[in-house]
Amino acid sequence: MDTIITIELLDEQFKFKADEKSTVDPEDIAQYLIEEVRQVEARFPAYARKTNKLAILVTAALNIAKQNAEMKNRHHHFLHDVAVRTDKLQRLIAAST
């Protein structure tokens, strides 16, 4: 059965369905988003926080998308590095036998 997570962002409630097969705790995902929105909201002037909710949410989404892209890039480079090192080790082993 799917779990529904409710979070509050900028005085609004949002719900999302947690994927049972995920290895990530849905509460952790919710908390990550809440924290990112809070950090963005803190950078907005107090008078603009109520009227610019969409801008705050979009900025938080862009920040998370950027973090995700950077992580994917680092992961790609890591896998490439592992492949290069594995190839080198295999050649060294083959040369020594």
Residue, then its C-alpha position, 0 to 999 in steps of 0.5 A: m500500500d502506498t504511503i501519502i506524505t503531507i508537508e507544509l510549505l509556505d503555509e500551504q499543504f502538499k501531499f505526495k505518494a511515496d514509492e514503496k520500492s524506493t530505498v530513500d525514506p519519504e520523510d527524508i525527501a520531504q524534510y530535504l524539500i522543506e529545508e531547501v524552501r526555508q533556505v530560499e525563503a530566508r533570502f527573500p525580503a519579509y514583505a515579499r514572502k507572501t506574494n512570491k510563494l511561486a518564486i520561492l518554490v521555483t527557486a528551491a526546485l531549481n536549486i534541487a535540480k542543480q544539485n541533482a545535475e551536479m551529483k549525476n555529473r560527479h557520479h558519471h565521472f566516478l564511474h568513468d574513473v572506476a572503469v579506467r582504473t579497472d581496465k588498467l588493473q586488468r591489463l597489469i594482471a594480464a601482463s604479469t601472468 
